[in-house]
Amino acid sequence: MASVSFHDIEKSFGSTKVIHGIGFDIKDGEFMVLVGPSGCGKSTLLRMLAGLEEISAGTIAIDSKVVNDVESKDRDIAMVFQSYALYPHMTVADNMAFSLKLRKADAKTIADRVARAAKILNLDPYLQRYPRELSGGQRQRVAMGRAIVRDPKVFLFDEPLSNLDAKLRVAMRAEIKALHQRLKTTTVYVTHDQVEAMTMADRIVVMHDGRIEQIGTPLDLYDRPDNLFVAQFIGSPAMNIVNGRLRRGGGGAFVEADSGLRWPLGSMAGADGQVVAYGIRPEHLSLAEGGVADAVPAQITVVEPTGAETELLVQAGDSQIVLVTHGRPQVKPGDKIGLRVDPAMVHVFDQATGQRLAA
């Protein structure tokens, strides 16, 4: 196992800079997820770590050794790609053993490592099959097995679940996390799917336009996003955002939306009249019963029952708001309702900078 360090990393393609001075450390044995929208630079950063892209500036170190000029094959890393990249004319066992044969490992070492990886990934029944005889999930497990047999210092995953259907993605997500818990190998995982990031990571690096927006544990990012981008990227359904002005008076505070609706606040920094973005997650809203004084008036637009929960799309002033309720409320489109807000769960951001205002 090994630690990984990025220091002031920059990457340019011609005159276009795509990575802007990124730096952070990954601890020995940590499962670190790089997440962000397409084009944010996360896969480019992973490919630089793998030695598949040249670094324009800065340094990358594996186990405290700078590897900028080290060949990819000598970095002691193993990479799993979005495409399985299996050799169609080789059996599962031969695919998994191929890298060891290239290194001229002895037959016993190859057999032992393939058998160990097959046991870990439940591939024993498929060792003599060819890739065309496997399902998508089985092929992805073979690709993972090919990485495991190398016993690398660092595992790199580049959107490995993107080609799988939704149900299989959930199953493979659990398998990869269980694999990490068993092997304790330092892992860097790239995805655009924030649900994957939240459920798998020890820590998450949120990237946007070649820069780091925030680094933290999944719940740190969920509970205390540093800025509007992280607030809206992390969480599903996304956080509701209402634009307005912060108002103080009578010992209390609220945000007055552009439509004139008042959204309640708890203790919050910021000046009276400051232009802000008011954030509340769908699960922190509830349907207000009659007579609640500070309920926000709204009208139901869409009702989406999912079984255990019901998702409501409502119109509150100029804003479309998503509300998630447990159970099955007896409401229908067109109903006028009140929204109850838990002030302690509100997030407020400066609208100009996007930065969070501290409580």
C-alpha positions, 0 to 999 in steps of 0.5 A, spaced: 500 500 500 502 507 499 500 514 500 499 518 494 500 526 493 498 531 488 502 538 489 500 544 484 498 539 478 497 543 472 495 540 465 494 544 458 492 541 452 496 546 447 494 553 450 488 550 453 489 549 461 484 544 463 487 543 470 489 549 475 494 548 480 491 542 484 494 539 490 491 534 495 494 528 499 491 521 499 492 517 505 495 509 505 489 505 504 484 510 503 478 510 498 478 517 495 473 518 490 474 524 484 467 526 482 464 532 478 461 533 471 463 531 465 469 535 463 472 537 470 478 534 469 477 528 474 479 523 469 485 527 466 488 527 473 487 520 474 491 518 467 496 523 470 497 519 476 497 512 472 502 515 467 498 515 461 498 523 460 504 528 461 504 533 467 505 540 465 507 542 472 507 540 479 509 533 482 505 527 483 508 522 488 507 515 490 509 512 497 513 519 497 517 518 491 516 523 485 513 519 479 513 524 474 518 521 470 517 514 471 514 509 466 507 507 467 509 500 468 514 502 473 509 505 478 506 499 481 499 501 480 493 497 476 487 501 473 480 498 471 477 502 465 470 504 463 471 499 458 473 492 460 478 491 455 479 484 455 482 479 450 476 476 447 481 470 445 483 468 452 479 465 457 478 468 464 484 465 467 489 467 461 486 474 461 487 475 469 494 472 468 496 476 462 500 481 466 504 476 470 506 472 464 509 479 461 513 480 467 515 473 467 513 471 473 513 463 475 507 458 474 506 457 481 505 465 483 501 466 477 496 460 479 496 462 486 494 469 485 489 468 479 486 463 484 486 468 490 483 473 485 478 468 483 476 466 490 475 474 492 471 476 486 467 469 486 469 467 479 472 460 480 466 457 476 468 462 470 475 461 469 475 457 463 470 461 459 471 466 454 469 474 455 463 473 450 460 468 455 460 472 460 455 478 463 457 485 463 458 484 471 462 478 470 466 481 465 467 487 470 469 483 475 474 479 470 477 486 469 478 487 477 481 481 477 486 482 472 488 488 477 488 484 483 493 479 481 498 484 480 498 486 487 499 493 486 500 499 491 494 503 488 488 501 484 485 506 479 478 506 477 476 510 471 468 510 471 468 502 471 460 502 472 458 506 467 456 501 462 452 497 467 445 497 468 442 500 474 441 494 478 448 491 476 451 498 478 448 498 485 451 490 486 458 492 483 458 498 487 457 494 493 462 489 491 468 494 489 467 497 496 467 490 500 473 488 496 477 495 498 475 493 505 478 486 504 484 488 501 485 495 504 489 497 498 489 505 496 484 506 491 483 512 487 476 512 483 473 517 478 466 518 477 460 523 475 455 519 479 455 523 486 451 517 489 457 512 487 461 517 490 457 518 497 456 510 498 463 508 496 468 514 498 472 515 505 473 522 502 471 525 496 474 530 492 469 535 488 472 538 482 469 543 477 472 546 471 479 543 473 479 546 480 477 543 487 471 545 490 471 541 496 474 535 499 471 531 505 467 525 507 461 524 504 457 527 510 461 533 511 460 535 504 452 533 504 451 537 511 456 543 510 457 544 503 462 550 502 459 553 496 453 553 491 456 548 486 457 543 492 451 544 495 447 542 488 452 537 486 452 533 492 445 530 494 439 526 490 434 529 489 438 536 489 438 541 494 432 546 493 435 553 491 431 560 492 434 567 491 432 573 495 435 577 500 437 576 507 432 580 512 433 581 520 428 584 525 424 583 531 430 578 533 429 574 528 431 573 521 428 570 514 430 570 507 425 574 502 425 571 496 424 575 489 417 573 489 416 576 496 415 569 500 419 569 506 423 563 508 425 562 515 432 562 518 435 560 524 442 563 527 445 565 520 451 570 519 450 576 513 448 583 513 441 585 512 439 586 505 445 582 503 443 578 496 443 570 498 441 564 495 437 560 500 438 552 500 434 547 503 434 539 502 428 536 499 428 531 505 428 537 510 421 540 508 415 537 510 407 538 509 405 543 514 398 542 518 393 547 518 395 553 523 402 553 522 404 561 522 411 560 518 409 555 513 411 557 506 405 557 501 405 553 495 401 549 490 403 542 488 405 541 481 407 533 480 406 527 485 411 522 484 410 516 489 416 511 489 413 506 495 416 508 501 417 515 499 413 520 495 416 526 491 412 532 490 414 538 485 411 544 488 411 551 486 412 556 491 412 563 488 417 563 483 421 557 485 420 550 483 421 546 490 422 538 491 419 535 497 420 528 499 416 525 504 415 518 508 409 515 506 403 517 502 400 523 503 393 524 500 395 530 496 394 531 488 396 536 483 393 543 484 392 542 491 394 548 495 399 546 501 404 549 506 411 548 507 414 547 513 422 548 514 427 546 519 431 552 520 437 548 523 437 545 516 437 551 512 444 553 508 445 560 506 450 562 500 452 569 498 449 569 491 455 573 488 461 569 490 457 562 491 460 561 498 457 559 504 455 564 510 457 561 516 451 560 522 
